[in-house]
Amino acid sequence: ETVVAHLRQPAEEGLGPEELLKEAVRAANREVWRAAQAREACSGMGSTIVLAHWRGSSLWIVNVGDSRAYLWRDRALRQLSYDQTVANDLRTNLGLTAEQIRQYPQHNALTMAVGSGPDVLIRAHREELAPGDLILLCSDGLWGPAGDDALAAILGAGGPLPALVARLVDGANQAGGP
């Protein structure tokens, strides 16, 4: 709600799409952090988020946590966002293999979430779009159970967007998704 309200306000003069998205996430972070501090039952709560802004042929993506943005282009699926997880940090910073990472306890734990602290590290990406591109924004409730191969197979089958979305959700549910 905070993100939507923030994005509906007139933008500050000279604020570009990436900064506009980041400001919306910062506003949400402040709101969740305040709620977590004010109510004991909410202590430690947080959320992941992914947002996109499309203008002309340019797409800006921001994310916190492991909610993802994917690009489907030329029958190939490519992740545009950066997972803020222990596993991804071990892979990126130490060059560990998937097998080595599985040895770490809580390797899938988030390293950043909206509301987990007074400040939030927001990852950003800009992409130039081409005709026929599809952008998929989703949480780990979709990509986790389904996996990238299943997402690509479903997107590759084509069809109207509502049907693709329904098949993506069905695929994640059939793979054990919550």
VOLUMBA-634105 format. One line per field, with one value per residue (C-alpha): residue in one letter; residue number from 1; x, y, z. Coordinates in steps of 0.05 Angstrom, whole numbers. Example, Ala and Ser with C-alpha at 12.3 -4.5 7.8 and 13.67 -1.06 7.14 Angstrom:
<nodes>
type [A,S]
seq [1,2]
east [246,273]
north [-90,-21]
up [156,143]
</nodes>
This chain:
<nodes>
type [E,T,V,V,A,H,L,R,Q,P,A,E,E,G,L,G,P,E,E,L,L,K,E,A,V,R,A,A,N,R,E,V,W,R,A,A,Q,A,R,E,A,C,S,G,M,G,S,T,I,V,L,A,H,W,R,G,S,S,L,W,I,V,N,V,G,D,S,R,A,Y,L,W,R,D,R,A,L,R,Q,L,S,Y,D,Q,T,V,A,N,D,L,R,T,N,L,G,L,T,A,E,Q,I,R,Q,Y,P,Q,H,N,A,L,T,M,A,V,G,S,G,P,D,V,L,I,R,A,H,R,E,E,L,A,P,G,D,L,I,L,L,C,S,D,G,L,W,G,P,A,G,D,D,A,L,A,A,I,L,G,A,G,G,P,L,P,A,L,V,A,R,L,V,D,G,A,N,Q,A,G,G,P]
seq [1,2,3,4,5,6,7,8,9,10,11,12,13,14,15,16,17,18,19,20,21,22,23,24,25,26,27,28,29,30,31,32,33,34,35,36,37,38,39,40,41,42,43,44,45,46,47,48,49,50,51,52,53,54,55,56,57,58,59,60,61,62,63,64,65,66,67,68,69,70,71,72,73,74,75,76,77,78,79,80,81,82,83,84,85,86,87,88,89,90,91,92,93,94,95,96,97,98,99,100,101,102,103,104,105,106,107,108,109,110,111,112,113,114,115,116,117,118,119,120,121,122,123,124,125,126,127,128,129,130,131,132,133,134,135,136,137,138,139,140,141,142,143,144,145,146,147,148,149,150,151,152,153,154,155,156,157,158,159,160,161,162,163,164,165,166,167,168,169,170,171,172,173,174,175,176,177,178]
east [0,56,92,28,11,82,83,15,43,72,146,199,228,286,275,288,251,304,305,229,224,278,243,178,215,249,181,154,216,205,132,145,204,159,104,155,182,113,81,115,75,107,178,225,175,197,182,214,195,207,183,188,180,174,184,194,241,274,257,281,278,290,286,300,306,293,231,253,248,259,265,237,269,284,260,309,295,344,341,347,344,395,376,397,409,467,473,478,529,571,568,582,634,670,658,630,595,522,546,591,536,487,535,522,465,411,442,374,365,354,409,362,287,240,229,286,323,318,355,350,398,360,387,373,378,363,346,332,271,258,192,163,199,160,177,159,158,149,164,200,131,132,205,225,180,176,248,276,269,195,184,219,179,113,132,158,91,62,-10,-48,-17,-74,-66,9,1,-49,-2,57,17,-9,62,88,29,40,113,94,88,47]
north [0,48,35,46,110,136,121,156,221,272,257,304,348,313,246,189,123,84,135,140,65,66,122,81,22,66,93,22,2,60,40,-34,-17,30,-22,-75,-28,-6,-75,-133,-183,-152,-155,-182,-179,-161,-171,-179,-135,-127,-67,-48,17,17,79,76,18,24,-19,-4,-59,-52,-108,-125,-197,-253,-231,-234,-201,-244,-226,-275,-259,-303,-365,-355,-336,-289,-265,-189,-180,-199,-247,-219,-287,-320,-369,-315,-276,-339,-351,-279,-260,-326,-363,-424,-478,-498,-561,-522,-473,-529,-546,-478,-476,-427,-417,-393,-342,-270,-220,-161,-149,-90,-72,-111,-47,28,28,-20,-38,-36,-71,-38,-59,-25,-63,-42,-78,-107,-124,-189,-186,-210,-188,-234,-206,-259,-281,-344,-375,-381,-388,-431,-492,-486,-472,-433,-492,-500,-424,-423,-483,-450,-383,-418,-451,-382,-360,-302,-270,-290,-363,-359,-332,-386,-440,-410,-411,-482,-505,-477,-507,-576,-572,-565,-489,-461]
up [0,17,-49,-89,-51,-60,-135,-144,-117,-165,-174,-148,-204,-239,-205,-255,-257,-217,-161,-162,-151,-97,-60,-60,-30,22,42,50,89,138,146,159,205,246,252,274,327,352,360,394,352,289,315,262,205,136,63,-4,-63,-137,-177,-250,-288,-363,-405,-481,-493,-424,-364,-293,-241,-166,-115,-42,-19,-67,-105,-178,-245,-307,-380,-432,-499,-560,-523,-466,-393,-359,-287,-284,-208,-155,-99,-32,0,36,-23,-75,-34,-25,-100,-120,-67,-56,-121,-85,-125,-114,-79,-32,-17,2,60,93,143,124,55,29,84,63,74,63,70,71,144,173,193,188,122,63,7,-58,-120,-187,-260,-326,-389,-460,-485,-554,-588,-561,-494,-433,-362,-304,-233,-179,-109,-87,-81,-157,-177,-118,-129,-204,-221,-280,-329,-315,-319,-387,-413,-393,-424,-486,-497,-510,-508,-479,-417,-370,-391,-382,-312,-294,-320,-281,-216,-230,-244,-179,-141,-173,-154,-81,-75,-18]
</nodes>
